[in-house]
Amino acid sequence: MAQQPPGAASAEAAPDNRPWLERIGIPKPLFWGFVGVLIFMIGDGVEITYLTDYLQRPEGGGLEGSQATFATVTVYGLAVMIASWFSGTLSSIWGPRYVMWLGAAWWIVFEILFLFVAVPTHSYALIVTIYGIRGFAYPLFSYAFLVWAQVASPVHMRGSVAGWFWFVFTGGLPTLGAAVAALAIGPFGMSLHATLVLSLVLVAVGSLIGCFGIHEPHGTKPIADESVTNPRSPKRLLEGVDILWRDKRTLAGGLTRIVNTAPEFGFFAMFPFVFGPETPGGGFLSTSEVAALSSITYAANIAGNLGFGVLGDYFGWRRTVTWFGCVGCAIATPLWYFAAVGSQSFAVASALGAVYGVLLAGFVPLSALMPSMVSTKDKGSSLAVLNFGAGGAAFLGPVTVYLVHPVLGGGGVAITFALMYVVVAVLSSYVKDPSDPGEAGAERGVPDDAPAKTATT
């Protein structure tokens, strides 16, 4: 039987005394932060479906296909990975609110330079440089808020808070962002350039709400405890690295996060040439059906983010990650691929894609577990590792396809991804902390603000 989370009994005894936001898992002081992240990520996601095509057009820079892909995938992805790390470590030094300000200003300034300076020049070097630099922006804004939300939330709500964060994050990028682009370009007849300007406006609105709408004290100061004598020292950046060998649990959690969505990125890089028209001899899905398959999987994942966030607060964070995330995806991944190929059916591929998307949300409680199992001064560093893992997944997935598919084919890729999930299922069993609602000892009560001891083994 699952252990009750600390504080759950009192919440159940008088549920009507809590604000309705807290009853659905959102701390009231952080509400506008979730709204700001949603709108910001919608704006950021507007370009996701057509920017590469736009940059190949005369009005968009006139780049070659490989050049446009290098700018929008390789360089941009590398910047996202680096910024994902620094979103946590800088939050430790400055406080999350200031990192959100930096990310918002960074996005707006470099988007203006990209749209009105780089693109009109048709300079490949300038377009790649400025767009790549802009890639540092959204992780600083959104992941700094994740740090803020986890530090400011009571222990018994951290799983739900993580679920809501990933709900608004993925709801904006790519889901609603792509929908806004489709409406703007289609029914409203806006040009591609004007649609990018619309994305700039949305990001600016989300930035204002996220940066100035939250009135909660944890975000305005460094994340530190009494053991840190100089919390704003740049030397604390090194703590974001050495935590990997100071606390093996954090390393295990980071590796688990890298594998988390790597198969998702890998599959959607592979599906066009194993399911779609690019398949030698012709595939069983059209281009639009491959795109729809992606949308169905993402939609199921978004819904699952909320459910598993709440479940983790009762069933246990680690247990949810291990059994639903790791083991569940280890089964769902090869099942999805081989059943789709065997049936040659879009309906079967869609149904199993939705199953995979839901189970993928089983990793959501990692965002609650990793910062909870370290001392206050290391929370930002722990989340830096987590955030870097999110960026690393976007690299690992496609690289695995690139290396494995020519040798073992699509089935070999699916089995490789399943084995990755099995490995992190073992690793995740070491990511433990007494504050976890599902661990022995949690029932004795762990104060919401109690720092955890850092493990060394």
Secondary structure by P-SEA (a helix, b strand, c coil): ccccccaaaaaaaccccccccccccccccaaaaaaaaaaaaaaaacccccaaaaaaccccccccaaaaaaaacaaaaaaaaaaaaaaaaaaacccaaaaaaaaaaaaaaaaaaaaccccccccaaaaaaaaaaacccccccaaaaaaaaaaacccccaaaaaaaaaaaaaaaacaaaaaaaaaaaccccccaaaaaaaaaaaaaaaaaaaaccccccccccccccccccccccccccccccccccccaaaaaaaaaaaacaaaaaaaaacccccccccccccccccaaaaaaaaaaaaaaaaaaaaaaaaaaacccaaaaaacccaaaaaaaaaaaaaaaaaaccaaaaaaaaaaaaaaaaccccccccccccccccaaaaaaaaaaaaaaaaaaaaaaaaacccccccaaaaaaaaaaaaaaaaaaacccccccccccccccccccccbbbbbbcc
